[in-house]
């Protein structure tokens, strides 16, 4: 019998979290940075949203979607706190210790991108509040404060105290929002037109074929056969409800139950299959295995992760060589034509940090693309890509990959924590040639290079 793993879901740092240790593990100590003349140039984060409400609806379930605030698939209070804590760690490492980002939010430094789902948009906002907490928002001067009065406010006929409002806004350093709460834009793209973070949902027959291939793989069939009894038992206890009448396999039914159980346990609710310990363990295990077998399938991951990492190759190369006009033009063009990234092009020259709030599916095929996949990403998982300048490196730069606060040692980089930028870009671009997305789904991916990538 395959070993059942119990991946912790949705834990967030408690009072025992050692930010100094995290910084040393993830980045090397600040003293080491100074001693070796290293300099962090660019930071990219891809995360999974925090804890959410259930997605799948089943007959007889204890906690149906309507019993959760917001309904199905919404970020819970636990999920908000998870990403807030992630943001606090980022603030400790990249603002207080490495002095990489400014103390207060600057749109020319930070670009936040999410999928179209409320849970990723809310996760991004929650994390940003951890990075830039209350007290770091915009302030008004005495001059522009008066201009903040609404046009036509005099027509409210005494419903508000206009004199008191004018007196408050006449003061210097008045917070634009109460408590100087910062506000942040989070950019997105439609689900079926998001090659950056949702390539698996594109309206392309080739994508459907890859997913079907993964579901018909010998490995998928092995788990279906091995747990046939448990799969049938789960389907009997909780028949799956599909409003549109689409058929669903018993394997996916039990895997979906396992996903729901993780949501319920994280939220402190009585979970599905309560009292069925073995079936609960199998359901949670199959939930993870389905993520690995389908979204972590090598062929699927190579396709679905290709556009993102091809984009990163262009962006990292441009950040490493800021005086190369051709590289800057290529990076600008890449951002300008990519759905959800157009506004990033306007700040490209000064951007330091890009955050991408996504899903376990996204992180699964990104990690497989890097050959660093081990198990389904828990709630609020993070993958950081750091670009460093280092005169000791042959190329003058290296990249670190950090997953859930531990550096990834990847086999294609000889298991080094610090991977030379030239090797990283070579790896990303060689993988892109194996199954070019623009040839498989020409209508779904932006045209970056009309013919071949220009030599620079």
Secondary structure, 3 states (H helix, E strand, C coil): CCCCCCCCCCCCCCCCCCHHHHHHHHHCCHHHHHHCCCEEEEEEEEEECCCECCCCCECCCCCCHHHCCCCCCCECHHHHHHHHHHHHHHHHHHHHHCCCCCCCCCCCCEEEEECCCHHHHHHHHHHHHHHCCCCCCCEECHHHHHCCCCCCHHHHCCCCCHHHHHHHHCCCCEECCHHHCCCCCCECCCHHHCCCCCHHHCCCHHHHHHHHHHHCCHHHHHHHHHCHHHHHHHHHHCCECCCCCCCCCHHHHHHHHHHHHHHHHHCCCCCCCCCCHHHHHHHHHHHHHHHHHHHCCHHHHHHHCHHHHHHHHHHHHHHHCCCCHHHHHHHHHHHHHCCCCHHHHHCCCCCCEEEEEECHHHHHHHHHHCCCCCCCCCCCCEEEEEEEECCCCCCCEEEEEEECCEECCCHHHCCCCCEEHHHHHHHHHHHHHHCCHHHHCCCCCCCCCCCCCCCC
